[in-house]
Amino acid sequence: MRRAGHEPEYLWHGDNDLSGIDAVVIPGGFSYGDYLRAGAIARFAPLMAEVARFAREGGPLLGICNGFQVLCEAGLLPGALLPNVSLRFVCRQVGVRVEHDRSIFTRAFEPGQVLSLPVKHSVGRWFAPPGELERLEAGGQLLLRYTPGSNPNGSTLDVAGVSNEAGNVLGLMPHPEHATDALTGSTDGLRLFAALAPVAA
């Protein structure tokens, strides 16, 4: 966030106040050890009630990897995250194509632009039933897709990232925070964070 020009404030899961917060990022990791299901316990953290209110009021909310799982479990994003089809942990660089610029997170990108981002997960196969898929596709909510041949988990329709209807909430399995320095091979992820600048100003 600092690289993108923001001043981060770290919140504890037991906090219940987002006063003065311009954007929320729920990072990857293993919340509550991923017991039960990935993100299933974290969605009950006291802070999540405020996060849900923040999102409903149009606040920018980004969930990365485990953060994506938490947002799906909390009903803030559609679909569910299931175990990879390989049943193995996957860690590698993948190509991710921007499908739409209708979200605050992708407005700085051209549709069709490809980003190079790393994935690191064992529960990352996004799924939604056919009827829901058609609605999400028509609404432009399937924001990010793995490029042909790079889907690491068997995600439905190669989906790597999904937004809510309003476009202010985005969940994605790849890690943009690990693609913010040329030393790591890609700075493509930095632009997702930089897109928040006009909102946070």
DOMI-133427 format. One record per residue: residue in three letters; x, z, y of N, C-alpha, C, O, CB in turn. Coordinates in steps of 0.05 Angstrom, whole numbers, padded with zeros to 5 digits, always signed. Atoms other than C-alpha are relative to their C-alpha. Glycine has a CB too. Layout:
# residues N
ALAXZYXZYXZYXZYXZY...
This chain:
# residues 201
MET+00017+00000-00024+00000+00000+00000+00017+00000+00025+00011-00013+00045-00019+00024+00000ARG-00018+00000-00023+00058+00015+00047+00011-00028+00005+00013-00037+00028+00022+00020-00003ARG-00011+00027-00003+00088-00053+00034-00020-00019+00013-00013-00038+00027+00008-00012-00028ALA+00021+00016-00012+00021-00083+00055-00008+00009+00028-00026-00002+00040-00024-00001-00018GLY+00006-00009-00027+00021-00044+00120-00020+00022+00003-00029+00028+00025-00009-00023+00016HIS+00019-00023-00001-00024+00014+00101+00015+00026-00003+00037+00027-00012-00021-00003-00023GLU-00012-00027+00003-00011+00088+00103-00017+00015-00021-00039+00024-00015+00000+00016+00027PRO+00016-00011+00021-00034+00116+00036-00004+00030+00002+00013+00045+00012+00013-00006-00027GLU+00006-00029+00003-00067+00184+00026-00008+00004-00029-00025-00009-00039-00022+00009+00020TYR+00005-00005+00028-00067+00212-00044-00022+00020-00004-00022+00042+00007+00026+00009-00014LEU+00023-00017+00005-00131+00242-00070+00000+00011-00029+00009-00002-00047-00026-00016+00004TRP+00002-00014+00026-00141+00292-00127-00027-00006-00012-00047-00008+00003+00005+00030+00004HIS+00025+00007+00013-00195+00277-00178-00022+00021+00006-00046+00014+00003+00004-00002-00030GLY+00020-00020-00006-00229+00342-00159-00009+00000+00029-00027+00016+00037+00010+00027-00006ASP+00009+00002-00028-00235+00323-00085-00028-00011+00002-00038-00024-00017+00020-00018+00016ASN+00028+00010-00004-00304+00308-00057-00004-00010+00028-00027-00009+00038-00020+00021-00008ASP+00003+00008-00027-00289+00282+00012+00018-00025+00005+00042-00024+00001+00008+00023+00020LEU-00014+00024-00006-00269+00211+00032+00001-00005+00031+00005-00028+00039-00012-00024-00015SER+00000+00003-00029-00273+00223+00107+00026-00012+00010+00048-00003+00002-00006+00027+00014GLY-00024+00012-00011-00225+00178+00145+00014-00020-00018+00034-00031-00011+00019+00021+00008ILE-00012+00019+00019-00210+00135+00084-00012-00028+00005-00036-00031+00006-00006+00009-00030ASP+00009+00027-00006-00214+00060+00097-00003-00017-00025-00019-00036-00026+00019-00014+00018ALA+00001+00015+00025-00203+00034+00026+00009+00018-00022+00026+00036-00018+00018-00026+00002VAL-00007-00017+00023-00198+00065-00043+00012-00018-00022+00001-00039-00028-00025+00015-00011VAL-00013+00013+00023-00151+00043-00099+00001+00020-00023+00014+00041-00021+00028-00012+00007ILE-00003-00016+00024-00159+00072-00169+00020-00014-00018+00015-00035-00028-00028+00004-00015PRO-00023+00013+00014-00093+00058-00204-00003+00000-00030-00022+00011-00042+00026+00013+00008GLY-00001+00000+00029-00076+00044-00276+00012+00026-00010+00020+00043+00005+00016-00024-00010GLY-00011-00024+00013-00052+00097-00325-00018+00007-00024-00030-00011-00035+00000+00023+00020PHE+00016-00009+00022-00087+00138-00378-00015+00025+00008-00007+00047+00002+00017+00005-00026SER+00015-00023-00010-00140+00182-00346-00011+00016-00023-00024+00005-00042-00022-00009+00019TYR+00010-00019+00020-00156+00243-00389+00009-00010-00028-00005-00005-00048-00031+00002+00001GLY-00011+00009+00026-00113+00212-00444-00016-00023-00013-00011-00029-00036+00001+00023-00019ASP+00017+00021+00011-00165+00157-00453-00016+00009-00024-00023-00007-00042+00016-00025-00007TYR+00016-00010+00022-00202+00203-00500-00028-00011+00002-00038-00017+00023+00000+00031-00001LEU+00027+00011+00002-00271+00180-00523+00001-00030+00003+00000-00045-00016-00019+00013+00021ARG-00004+00029-00007-00265+00112-00488+00016+00000+00026+00015+00019+00042-00027-00016+00003ALA-00016+00002-00025-00218+00089-00434-00018+00001+00024-00036-00016+00028+00017-00027+00000GLY+00016-00003-00025-00247+00113-00368-00026+00015-00003-00038+00021+00017-00006-00027+00011ALA+00027-00013+00004-00308+00147-00400-00001+00028+00011-00023+00036+00020-00006+00000-00029ILE+00001-00028-00010-00288+00218-00380+00006+00000+00030-00006+00015+00045+00020+00017-00015ALA-00007+00001-00028-00256+00200-00313-00024-00007+00018-00024+00001+00041+00022-00020+00004ARG+00022+00007-00016-00321+00170-00289-00017+00024+00009-00033+00022+00027-00018-00020-00014PHE+00015-00024-00008-00349+00241-00286+00016+00019+00018+00007+00040+00026-00007+00016-00026ALA-00017-00016-00019-00292+00267-00241-00016+00004+00026-00030-00014+00035+00027-00014+00005PRO+00015-00005-00024-00322+00300-00179+00004-00021+00022-00015-00028+00036+00008+00027+00011LEU-00005+00020-00020-00289+00249-00134-00016-00026-00003-00021-00040+00016+00030-00007+00001MET+00013+00025+00005-00326+00192-00167-00027-00003+00013-00036-00025+00019-00003-00004-00030ALA+00025+00002-00014-00392+00210-00135+00004-00010+00028-00012-00025+00038-00014+00028+00000GLU-00007+00009-00027-00360+00201-00067+00010-00029+00000+00004-00045+00018+00021+00018+00012VAL-00009+00027+00002-00326+00137-00090-00024-00019-00003-00024-00040+00009+00019-00003-00025ALA+00024+00017+00003-00394+00109-00112-00015-00003+00026-00024-00025+00033-00018+00012-00022ARG+00013+00001-00026-00424+00127-00045+00015-00018+00019+00003-00035+00033-00003+00028+00012PHE-00017+00017-00017-00365+00095-00009-00004-00030-00006-00006-00046+00012+00030+00008-00005ALA+00004+00028+00008-00374+00031-00049-00028-00010+00008-00031-00033+00018+00003-00004-00030ARG+00028+00008-00008-00450+00029-00037-00002-00006+00030-00018-00022+00038-00020+00022-00008GLU+00001+00004-00030-00437+00033+00038+00019-00022+00009+00023-00026+00033+00008+00026+00014GLY-00016+00024-00007-00390-00028+00034+00029+00005+00002+00044-00013+00009-00010-00010+00026GLY-00028-00006-00001-00323+00007+00030+00016-00016-00021+00006-00019-00043+00005+00030-00004PRO-00016+00015+00020-00267-00033-00004+00010+00018-00022+00021+00039-00017+00024-00014+00015LEU-00007-00016+00023-00255-00007-00074+00014-00018-00021+00002-00038-00030-00025+00014-00012LEU-00016+00016+00019-00201-00034-00121+00007+00017-00024+00018+00039-00021+00026-00011+00013GLY-00007-00013+00025-00194-00013-00194+00019-00016-00016+00013-00039-00023-00026+00007-00016ILE-00021+00015+00015-00131-00033-00231+00003+00011-00028+00007+00035-00031+00027+00002+00015CYS-00004-00008+00028-00127-00031-00307-00018+00023-00008-00042+00019-00011+00030+00007-00005ASN+00017-00022+00006-00151+00039-00324-00021+00005+00022-00043+00014+00017+00017+00025-00004GLY+00019-00002-00022-00183+00040-00255-00024-00019-00004-00046-00012+00003+00013-00006+00027PHE+00021+00019+00006-00223-00022-00276-00018+00011-00022-00042+00009-00020+00013-00027-00010GLN+00015-00012+00021-00244+00014-00339-00018+00022+00010-00042+00024+00002+00018+00011-00022VAL+00015-00022-00012-00267+00074-00298-00024-00011+00015-00046-00001+00013+00017+00017+00018LEU+00021+00011-00016-00308+00030-00251-00022-00012-00017-00046-00011-00010+00011-00022+00019CYS+00020+00011+00018-00343-00005-00309-00016+00023-00013-00040+00021-00015+00013-00017-00022GLU+00013-00023+00012-00358+00062-00342-00019+00013+00020-00040+00024+00012+00021+00020-00011ALA+00016-00012-00021-00386+00087-00276-00023-00018+00009-00039-00009+00025+00017+00007+00024GLY+00021+00018-00007-00432+00027-00270+00004-00013+00027-00014-00025+00038-00026+00014+00000LEU-00005+00013-00026-00398+00003-00206+00008-00029-00003+00009-00044+00017+00022+00016+00015LEU-00006+00028+00006-00377-00062-00239-00014-00007-00026-00018+00010-00044+00031-00004-00003PRO+00014+00008+00025-00412-00103-00293+00019-00003-00023+00043-00007-00020-00014-00026+00005GLY-00016+00005+00025-00389-00110-00365+00013+00025-00010+00009+00047+00000+00020-00021+00005ALA-00014-00022+00013-00346-00067-00409+00028-00009-00008+00032-00033-00012-00015+00011-00024LEU-00027+00006+00009-00272-00064-00429+00003+00010-00029-00001+00033-00035+00022+00013+00018LEU-00003-00006+00028-00260-00067-00504+00029-00003-00009+00045-00014+00005-00019-00019-00017PRO-00028+00003+00010-00197-00063-00547+00008-00030-00002-00009-00047-00008+00002+00013-00028ASN-00011+00027+00003-00153-00125-00547-00006-00011-00028-00007+00004-00047+00030-00001+00006VAL+00006+00012+00026-00170-00174-00603+00023+00004-00019+00019+00005-00044-00006-00029+00003SER-00024-00004+00017-00099-00163-00629+00002+00029-00010+00017+00035-00028+00025-00008+00015LEU-00002-00029+00006-00111-00087-00632+00028+00011+00006+00036+00031-00006-00008+00005-00029ARG-00027-00009-00007-00042-00081-00601+00003+00002+00030-00012-00011+00045+00021-00020-00011PHE-00007-00002-00029-00014-00060-00534+00015-00025+00008+00033-00035-00006+00018+00026+00005VAL-00012+00025-00010+00005-00121-00493+00013+00005+00026+00001+00018+00044-00022-00023+00003CYS-00015-00003-00025+00058-00122-00439+00015-00025+00006+00035-00031-00007+00019+00025-00001ARG-00013+00025-00006+00076-00188-00408-00010-00012+00026-00031-00003+00036-00003-00021-00023GLN+00009+00014-00024+00071-00233-00347-00020-00021-00007-00017-00035-00027+00025-00012+00015VAL+00021+00020+00005+00009-00276-00343-00007-00016+00025-00001-00006+00047-00025+00013-00012GLY+00010+00015-00022-00020-00330-00299-00029+00008+00005-00045+00010-00014+00003-00030-00005VAL+00028-00008-00007-00084-00309-00262-00009-00019+00022+00003-00021+00043-00001+00030+00009ARG+00011+00020-00019-00126-00362-00226-00022+00013+00017-00040+00026+00006-00010-00025-00014VAL+00021-00009-00018-00168-00344-00165-00023-00019-00001-00019-00043+00005+00011+00003+00030GLU+00024+00017+00003-00238-00371-00177-00016-00003+00026-00026-00025+00032-00018+00011-00022HIS+00016+00000-00024-00272-00352-00112+00014+00015+00022+00030+00033+00017-00028+00012-00006ASP-00010-00015-00023-00254-00329-00042-00022+00015+00014-00021+00021+00038+00014-00020+00020ARG+00024-00013-00011-00321-00293-00033+00004+00030+00002-00014+00044+00012-00024-00006-00016SER-00005-00028-00001-00290-00224-00039+00020+00007+00022+00037-00010+00028+00009+00011-00028ILE-00020-00007-00019-00251-00186+00013+00028+00000-00012+00048-00003+00002-00006+00028+00012PHE-00026-00001+00013-00195-00182-00038+00012-00028-00005+00036-00031-00007-00003+00014-00027THR-00010+00027+00005-00190-00257-00049-00004-00019+00023+00002-00043+00021-00014-00012-00025ARG+00005+00018-00022-00208-00284+00019+00025-00013+00012+00024-00033+00025-00014+00016+00022ALA-00026+00012-00010-00134-00297+00034+00011-00021-00019+00032-00033-00013+00020+00022+00004PHE-00010+00020+00019-00128-00343-00026-00018-00024+00000-00041-00023+00008+00000+00013-00028GLU+00015+00024+00004-00150-00413-00040-00011+00000-00029+00003+00007-00047+00017-00026+00005PRO+00010+00002+00027-00197-00423-00100+00018-00019-00016+00025-00040-00007-00029-00010+00000GLY-00018+00016+00017-00154-00449-00157+00029+00009+00001+00045+00001-00015-00002-00028+00007GLN-00027-00009-00003-00091-00414-00133+00007+00018-00024-00009+00034-00033+00004+00015+00027VAL-00009-00016+00023-00050-00383-00190+00020+00021+00008+00038+00016+00023+00012-00019-00021LEU-00017-00022-00005-00018-00315-00186+00015+00008-00025+00005+00004-00047-00016+00025+00011SER-00015-00010+00023+00037-00287-00231+00000+00030+00001+00012+00042+00019+00030-00012+00000LEU+00003-00029+00000+00020-00215-00250+00005+00010-00028+00001-00004-00048-00028+00007+00009PRO-00004-00011+00026+00039-00169-00307-00025+00014-00011-00041+00025+00005+00024+00020+00000VAL+00020-00016+00013-00010-00139-00357+00013+00020-00018+00035+00016-00029-00020-00018-00016LYS-00011-00021+00016+00001-00074-00394-00023+00017-00010-00031+00037+00002+00020+00018+00016HIS+00024-00015+00009-00058-00050-00436-00005-00006-00030+00005-00026-00041-00024-00008+00016SER+00010+00004+00027-00089-00043-00505-00030-00002-00001-00042-00010-00020+00010+00022-00019VAL+00029+00001-00002-00161-00038-00481-00006-00016+00025-00011-00005+00047-00014+00028+00001GLY+00003+00016-00024-00170-00097-00434-00017-00024-00003-00019-00042+00014+00026-00009+00010ARG+00017+00023+00006-00218-00146-00466-00027+00003+00014-00045+00017+00004-00004-00004-00031TRP+00026-00002-00015-00274-00154-00414-00022-00015-00015-00018-00037-00025+00004-00011+00028PHE+00023+00012+00014-00342-00168-00444-00025+00004+00015-00029+00025+00028-00003+00012-00029ALA+00027-00002-00010-00412-00182-00419-00017-00018-00017-00008-00039-00026-00002-00007+00031PRO+00017+00017+00016-00472-00210-00457-00006-00027+00014-00005-00029+00038-00026+00014-00007PRO+00004+00027-00011-00490-00284-00448-00018-00002+00025-00011-00014+00044-00012-00018-00021GLY+00018+00001-00023-00549-00274-00400+00013+00011+00025+00010+00000+00047-00025+00015-00006GLU-00014-00012-00023-00507-00229-00356+00022-00018+00010+00027-00020+00034+00011+00027-00008LEU-00022+00018-00007-00449-00278-00358-00010-00022+00019+00003-00029+00039+00013-00012-00025GLU+00010+00022-00017-00492-00334-00329-00007+00010+00028-00001-00004+00047-00026-00011-00013ARG+00006-00011-00026-00516-00289-00273+00025+00006+00017+00026+00000+00041-00017+00026-00003LEU-00025-00007-00014-00446-00265-00256+00015-00025+00009+00026-00026+00031+00018+00017-00018GLU-00013+00025-00007-00419-00336-00257-00013-00013+00023+00000-00022+00042+00000-00019-00025ALA+00015+00013-00022-00474-00362-00212+00004+00015+00026+00004+00003+00048-00030+00000-00007GLY-00004-00016-00024-00462-00304-00164+00028+00001+00010+00034+00015+00030-00010+00028-00005GLY-00028+00000-00008-00387-00317-00159+00014+00027-00004+00033+00033+00010+00001-00007+00028GLN-00011-00026+00004-00371-00248-00187+00024+00000-00019+00039+00019-00021-00020+00019-00010LEU-00023+00002+00018-00320-00273-00239+00023-00011+00017+00029-00035+00017-00007-00019-00024LEU-00019+00008-00021-00265-00274-00187+00027-00010-00010+00038-00028+00001+00005+00024+00018LEU-00027+00007+00010-00202-00279-00229-00001-00007-00030-00015+00007-00045+00020+00023+00005ARG-00001+00008+00029-00188-00315-00295+00029-00004-00008+00046-00012+00008-00016-00025-00005TYR-00026+00006+00011-00127-00319-00339+00002-00031-00003-00018-00044-00010+00004+00013-00028THR-00004+00029+00002-00098-00389-00338-00001-00008-00029+00004+00009-00047+00027-00009+00013PRO+00001+00009+00028-00106-00431-00401+00024+00008-00017+00047+00002-00009-00004-00030-00001GLY-00022-00008+00018-00065-00402-00458+00013+00026+00007+00031+00035-00008+00020-00021+00000SER-00014-00026-00007-00047-00337-00422-00018+00024-00003-00010+00046+00003+00009-00002+00029ASN+00018-00023+00004-00108-00294-00440+00013+00019-00020+00017+00012-00043-00028-00010-00011PRO-00015-00018+00018-00073-00232-00469-00017+00018-00018-00006+00032-00035+00017+00017+00017ASN+00017-00020+00014-00133-00195-00497-00026-00011-00013-00040+00004-00026-00007+00021+00019GLY+00024+00011+00011-00189-00243-00516-00024+00004+00018-00047+00001+00009-00006+00012-00027SER+00021-00004-00020-00229-00229-00453-00020-00023+00001-00012-00047+00000+00012+00005+00027THR+00021+00021-00002-00296-00267-00449+00005-00018+00023+00010-00009+00046-00027+00013+00002LEU-00004+00021-00021-00288-00332-00410+00026+00003+00014+00029-00006+00037-00023+00001+00020ASP-00027-00004-00012-00215-00312-00397-00001+00016+00026+00017+00014+00043+00012-00027+00006VAL+00004-00016-00024-00240-00263-00344+00022+00021+00002+00026+00037-00016-00027+00013+00001ALA-00020-00020-00006-00184-00221-00313-00009+00019+00022+00002+00042+00023+00026-00014+00009GLY+00010-00017-00022-00222-00192-00253-00028-00007+00007-00036-00030+00008+00018-00003+00024VAL+00029+00002-00006-00295-00180-00234-00006+00016+00025+00006+00037+00030-00017+00009-00024SER+00008-00015-00024-00328-00160-00169-00030+00008-00003-00044-00001-00020+00004-00017+00025ASN+00029-00006-00002-00395-00128-00152-00013-00022+00016+00000-00041+00026-00004+00028+00014GLU+00015+00021-00014-00449-00170-00119+00009-00003+00029+00010-00025+00040-00030+00006-00001ALA-00007+00001-00029-00427-00151-00048+00028-00010+00004+00035-00018+00026-00003+00027+00012GLY-00028+00009-00002-00354-00169-00062+00019+00020+00011+00042+00014+00016+00000-00024+00017ASN-00018-00021-00011-00326-00103-00036+00013+00017-00022+00030+00034-00016-00015+00018+00019VAL-00012-00014+00023-00310-00076-00106+00012-00020-00019-00001-00039-00027-00021+00018-00014LEU-00014+00018+00019-00259-00110-00151+00014+00017-00021+00027+00036-00015+00020-00018+00015GLY-00014-00012+00022-00234-00090-00219+00016-00022-00014+00006-00044-00018-00018+00014-00020LEU-00016+00020+00014-00176-00127-00253+00019+00014-00020+00028+00036-00014+00015-00017+00020MET-00018-00012+00020-00134-00114-00315+00030-00005+00008+00046+00014+00004-00005-00012-00027PRO-00028+00004-00008-00068-00145-00289+00007+00020+00022-00010+00031+00037+00005-00028+00010HIS-00010-00020-00019-00025-00100-00245+00013-00013+00025+00036-00020+00024+00021+00018-00014PRO-00012+00012-00025-00016-00128-00174+00021+00018+00012+00038+00008+00026-00023-00005+00020GLU-00020-00019-00012+00023-00065-00154+00027-00004-00012+00047+00006-00001-00010+00028-00003HIS-00026+00005+00013+00078-00087-00202+00009-00029+00005+00027-00039-00008-00002+00005-00030ALA-00009+00026-00009+00083-00155-00168+00000-00001+00030-00013-00017+00043-00019-00023-00011THR-00002-00002-00029+00101-00135-00097+00028-00002+00010+00033+00002+00034-00013+00026+00008ASP-00028+00002-00008+00176-00145-00096+00013-00023-00015+00009-00026-00039+00015+00027-00006ALA-00013+00023+00012+00217-00207-00108+00018+00008-00023+00023-00009-00041+00016-00016+00021LEU-00018-00009+00022+00263-00166-00153-00015+00002-00026-00002+00001-00048+00011+00028+00007THR+00016-00001+00025+00206-00161-00203-00009-00027-00009-00022-00030-00030-00024+00018+00003GLY+00006+00027+00007+00198-00236-00204-00025-00012+00013-00029-00036+00011-00004-00001-00029SER+00024+00010-00013+00133-00241-00164-00008+00019+00022-00006+00043+00019-00023-00004-00020THR+00012-00016-00022+00104-00218-00098-00030-00007+00003-00042+00000+00024+00015-00004+00026ASP+00028+00009-00002+00035-00247-00112-00020+00023+00003-00040+00020+00016-00007-00017-00024GLY+00018-00023-00001+00003-00179-00121-00003+00012+00028-00023+00023+00034+00008+00021-00019LEU+00000-00012-00027+00021-00158-00051-00022-00010+00017-00033+00004+00034+00027-00004+00014ARG+00020+00013-00016-00029-00206-00022-00028+00012-00004-00045+00012+00014-00001-00030-00005LEU+00025-00013+00005-00087-00170-00055-00003+00026+00017-00024+00032+00027-00003+00007-00030PHE+00000-00024-00016-00067-00106-00019+00000-00007+00030-00014+00006+00046+00024+00018-00006ALA-00001+00009-00028-00052-00143+00046-00027-00009+00010-00033-00007+00034+00021-00022+00004ALA+00027+00010-00007-00123-00171+00045-00017+00023+00012-00036+00018+00026-00014-00012-00024LEU+00015-00022-00010-00147-00101+00062+00006+00006+00029-00008+00021+00042+00005+00025-00017ALA-00009-00007-00028-00110-00099+00129-00021-00003+00021-00024+00016+00037+00023-00018+00007PRO+00020+00002-00021-00167-00126+00173-00022+00021-00003-00033+00030+00017-00012-00027+00000VAL+00021-00020+00005-00215-00077+00140+00010+00028+00008-00004+00043+00020-00008+00000-00029ALA-00011-00026-00005-00169-00017+00146+00009+00004+00029+00014+00027+00037+00023+00005-00017ALA-00010-00002-00028-00149-00032+00218-00020+00015+00018-00015+00019+00042+00005-00028+00012
